[in-house]
Amino acid sequence: MITAVVFLVLQAPLVVSPSGPYRSIAAAVAAAPAGATVRVARGTWREPTVIIDRPLTLVGDSGSVLDGEGVRELVIIRGPGITVRGLTFRNTGFSYHEDRAAVHVDSASGCLIDGNRFEATFFAIYLSSTEGCRVRNNVIVGVPGSESATGNAIHSWGSRHLLIEGNRVRGHRDGLYLEFTRHATVRHNVSEENDRYGLHFMYSDSSAYRGNTFRANGSGVAVMYSKVVSMTDNRFADNGGATAHGLLLKEIADVRLERNTFSRNTTGLLADGADRLYAVGNRFDRNGCAVRLLSSTTAGTFEGNAFSGNSFDVAVNGRVSGATFDGNWWDGYRGWDLDRNGAGDVPHHPVRLFA
């Protein structure tokens, strides 16, 4: 019996540095075979937009910066299996004519955008018609201003099976924006101090949002025109203003809210046209109004939630609420429990006169 020994030869990375062998990122990418790694040395790199159209890894040494000088996108991804890691992207400038991004992913699959930093970009990461991409552990710092002068930190349109995980974003129009994006998982992100929404998604079915923090955004989080959505273990906090809310559910069906915390929002949860909303084990703490249910909401269920320190626990805009409440805890309950089974013997009426 003859045992074959196979030696795997790993190709050395193509190094981009002022002293060569490659003195521009574009030159190294053009020379790199599929599956290679292009490593960018420390320094600030100013060059035309880099386009990657085949499986490559673009990785930066500590202190490697791509600067768009306020006039261009930095990297465009148009192929499968591409990784971008460890770089700082800066100064794309803004445009009223194009969705200019630091990293623009167009019709790609299996991409990984991991551990980068984005500063003063219009859109930081823009994904269009992608499949199976991952956006992880990036830090995105925008320049707050008018909504028209800044884009979204992480923007997805028409993507499938997208993972957005462990990112920290602030100072953009929307922190996270998903439209026509199916089967997305968004978890363990922090989105704060954005001009409009911490998270905004529309027409994006069968998606899950877990363990995120949405804090001090202009209007909180908006979930619109979608179905089969779960939001679990998230925190909606400090979203204040005349029309601000922690979470808006608008024309949505089959949504599950479980173990979320709504704290110090003008309105914690606003449901307008939510069908078959199931809210269980959530905490509503020190909001102006904890839950606002419009008459367009039907077949809602609230079970095992806790309401404390809110100016108003529940507000409605009609005589009949489209939701049932059972087994919740209310700090304003004034009934009794004579049989000592832990449940009040008389119903609680959370809707006050002016609610």
N, C-alpha and C positions, 0 to 999 in steps of 0.2 A: 504493500500500500504506500502510495506516495502522497505526502501532505504538501499542499501548495501553500507557499507563504506569499502574501500580497503586501507590498509596501505602498502606503498611501503618501504621496508627495504633496504637501500643502504648498500652494503658491504664495510667495511673499507678497505683501500688499504693495500697491503702487503708491508711492509717497509724493505728495505735493508739497513743495517747500521752495523758498526763494533761491536755494542753491541747486535745485534739481533733484532727481532727474526730470520731474514734471513741474513746470512753473505756473501752471494754471490747473484748476479743477477740471475744466472742460477738456484739456489735453489728456489728463489721466483717464477720465471717463471714456474718451474716444478710443484710447489704447487698451482699455481693460477688457479681457475676455469675459464671457458670461460666468457668473459665480465668483468673480474676483472681488477684492476689497481695495477701495481707494481711501487712503489715509491722508487727512489734511493737517499739516503742521500748524503749530501755534502762529497766530498773526491775523491781520485783517485782510480779507480777500475781496477785491472789487473787480468783477468781471461780468460779462453778459450772462444772461440766464442759462443755467446748466440744465440740460435735458437728459434724463436717464430713461432708456427704452428697453433694457434687458436686465436680467437678474444680476444685481450688484449690491455691495454694501459700501455706503459712503459714511465714513466715521471721522470724527474730529478729535484731535488732541485737545487737552485742556487749553482754553484760550484761543481756539480757532473760531473766527468770526467771518460770516458772509454778510457783506454790507451792500444793500441795493441802492445806496446813494439817493434815496427818495424817488427813484424813477422806474423801478422794474421789480418783477418777480425774481426769486432767487433760484429755486429748484423746481423743475417740472418732472413728475414721475408718470411714465406712459408704458410701463411694462410690468411683467409679473415678478414676484419674489424680490422686491427691492427694499433695502433697509437704509434708513437715514438715522444716524445716532451720534450724540455727543457734540453737536455743533450749536453755535449761537447765530441766530438769524436776526438781522437788524435793518431798519430803515427802507421799507418797501416804498414809502410814500403812499398817498391815497389817490384814488381815481374815481370820477363820477361815470366813467365809461366802461370800466372792466372790473371784475371781481379779483383784484390783484392780491396775490397771496405770497407769503414767504415760501411755503411748500404747497404746490398745487398737484394733487393726485387726480389724474384724468383717465378713467376707464382702465384702471389697473387692478390686479388681484394679488392677494397675499402680501401686501406691503406692511412694513413695520416702521413707524415713526416713534422713536424711543429716546428719552433722556436728553432732549434738546431744550434750548432756551430761545424764546422769541421776544424781541424788544422793539417797540414802536413799529409794528407791522399793521397793515390795513386789515386783511384777513391773515391770520397766522397759518392755519392748516385748512385747506379747502379740498374736500373729497367729492368727486363727481363720478357717479356710475361705477363705484368700486365694488369688489366682492372679496370678503374675508380679510379686510385690512384691520390693523391694530394701531391705535394711537395711545401711547403709554408714557407716563412719568415725565411729561413735558411741563415746563414752566413758561407761562405766556403772560407778558406784562404789556398792556396797551397804553395808549395815551387818551384818557377820558376827554370827551368833548361832545360835540353835537352828534346825533345818530347818523347823519349823512356823511360825517367826516371820519367815521371809523367803521370797520367791518366786524365780523364775528370772529371770536378766537378760534373755535373749531366748528367748521361748517360742513355739513354733509347733505348732498342732494342725490337722490336716486341710488343709494348704496344698499348693499345687502350684507348681513352677517358681519356687522361692524362692532368692534370692541373699542370703547373709549374708557381708559382706566388710569387712575392715579395721577391725573393732571391737576395743576393749580393754575387757574386763569383769573384775570381781573383786568378791568379798564378797557373793555371792548363794548360794542353795541350789545350783542348777546354773547354770553360766555360759551354756551353750546347751542348749536342750531341744527336741527335735523328736519328734513323735508323729503317725503317720498322715500324714506329709509326704513326698510323692513328687517326684522330680526336683529335689532341692535341691543347691545348690552352696555350700559353706562354705569360704572361703579367706582366708588372711592375717589371721586373727584371733588375739588373745592372750587366753586365758582362764585366770585364775590366782587362787589363794587363795579358791576357793569352798568352801562347807561340804561339799558332796557331790561332784559331778562337774564337771569342766571342760566336758565335752560328754556328753550323754545322749540317745540316740535309739532309738526303738522303732517297729516296724512302718512303717519309712520306706525304701522300696525305691528303687533306681536313683538313688543320690545319690553325690556326690563331695566329698571333704574334702582340701584341698590347702594346704600351706604354713602351717598353723596351729601355735601354741605352746600346749600345755596343761601348766601348771606349778604345782606345790605345791597341788594340789586335794586334797580329802579322800580321794577314791578314784580319781582319775584320770579315765578316759573309759570309758563303757559303750556298747556297740553290741549291740542285742538284737532278735531276732525280725524280721530284715530280710534282704533278698537283693539281690544285684547292687550292691555297695558298693565304692568305691575310696577308699583313704586313702594319699596320696602327699605326700612331703616335709614331713611333720608332725614336731613334736618333743614327746615325752612325757617330762617331767622332774620329779624331786623330789616324786613322789607316794609318801609314806612312811606306814607304819602297819601294824598287825597284819594287816589284810585289804586293804591298798591295792595298786593296780596301775596301770601306765601305761595299758594298754588291755585291756579285757575284751570278748571276743567270745562272745556267748551265743545259742545257737540261731539261727545265721546261715548263709547259703549264698552261695557265689560272691562272696567278698570278696578283694580284692587289696590287699596292703600293699607299698608300693614306696618305697624311699629314705627311710624314716622313721628317726628317732633315738629310742632308748629309753635314758634315762640316769638313774641314781641313783633308781630306783624299787624298792619292796619286791619287786614282781614286774613285769617289763617288759611281757610279753604273756601273758595268760591266755585260753586257748581252751577253751570248754566247749560242745560241740555245734556246733562250726564245721564246715561241710561244704564241701569244695572251697576251702579256704583256700590262697592262693598268696602267699607272702612272698618278695620278691626285693630284694636290694640294701639291706636295712635294717642299722642298726648298733645293737648292744646293748652298752652300756658302763656298767660299775660298778653293776649292779643286784644286788639280793639273789639273785633268780632271774631269768635273762633270759627264758626261755620256759617256761611251764608248760602242758603238753598233757594234758587229761583224756581218758579213753578214749572219751568221746562224740564226740570230734573225728575225722572221717574224711576220707580223700583229700586230706590237706594236703601242700603242697610248699614246702620251704625251699631257696632257691638263692641263692648269692652274697651271703649275709649275713655280717657280721663280729661276732664275740663276743670281748670283751676286758674283763678286770677284774671279771667277775661272780663272786659266791660260788658260784653254780650256773648253768651254761649252759642245761641242759634238765632239766626234772623231769616225770615221768609218774606216773600212778596205776594203771598196769597193766603187764603183761608185754609187751604189744605196743603200739607207738605207731601212731597213725592218720595219721602223716605220714612223708614221705621227706625226707632231707637230702642235698643234693648240691652240691659246689662252694662250700661255706662256708669261712670263715676262722676258726680257733680259736686263741686265744693259748695254750691249754693243750695243743695238739697236740705229742706227743712221738715221732711217727713219723719217717720219712726220705723223701727224694726223690732216689733214686739216678739216675734218668734226667733229673733237672733240668728237668722240664716245668712246674714250679710247682704241682703237685698231689702230695699225699702218696701214697706207695706202699701204705700200709696204712690201713685205716679208722680213724677217730677215734670214740671212744665217749664222747659228752658227758654221759651220765647217770651220775652217781656213785652210790655205795652208798646214801647218805642222801637222794638226789633221786628 
